Amino acid sequence: MTSKVTFEDIGAGRVRIEGRLEFDSVMEALGTSQHLFAELHAIQLDLSGVKAIDSAGLALLIEWISRAQRGKCHLTFRNLPAQAMAMARISDVEKMLPLAS
């Protein structure tokens, strides 16, 4: 069963993500998010609506960073779940995450 992930445009390049960024949903989320990196020059992804995230979800965040860099798009994450921060620390990728202040 796929867990639906939604993207809500809240204006000025800010997008709120809701759902679960887990193994069964990240491919759909990646596909749905493709247009963001083609259309915007600066994106702030608000993850306050993310209910759960696993290692596949963390890999998705890193993929989004890569896509943003390739597209010369400034990307920041806001309200990164504690789960994601813990995995990023353990995986030694915490410094890669562009967190909004």
MOBELUR-V277566 format. One record per pair of residues at least 6 apart in sequence whose ideal C-beta (glycine too) atoms are under 6 Angstrom apart, sorted by the first residue. I is the first residue (numbers start at 1). J is the second residue. D is the distance in whole Angstrom. If there is no record, write none. Layout:
# MOBELUR-V277566
[[I/J/D] [I/J/D]]
This chain:
# MOBELUR-V277566
[[2/24/5] [2/25/6] [3/19/6] [3/20/4] [3/24/6] [3/25/4] [4/19/6] [5/19/4] [5/25/5] [5/29/4] [6/18/5] [6/19/6] [7/15/5] [7/17/6] [8/16/4] [9/15/6] [10/16/5] [13/40/5] [13/42/5] [13/43/5] [14/44/5] [15/45/6] [16/46/4] [16/49/6] [17/45/6] [17/47/6] [17/49/6] [17/50/6] [18/49/3] [20/51/5] [20/52/4] [21/50/6] [21/53/4] [21/57/3] [21/60/6] [22/54/5] [22/57/6] [23/56/4] [26/56/5] [26/60/4] [36/43/6] [37/67/5] [37/68/6] [37/71/5] [37/73/6] [41/73/6] [42/74/4] [43/75/5] [44/76/5] [44/78/6] [44/100/6] [45/77/5] [46/78/5] [46/79/6] [47/79/5] [47/80/5] [48/79/4] [50/81/5] [53/81/5] [53/83/5] [53/84/5] [58/84/6] [58/87/5] [68/75/4] [75/98/6] [76/98/5] [76/100/4] [77/99/6] [78/100/4] [88/94/4] [88/97/6]]
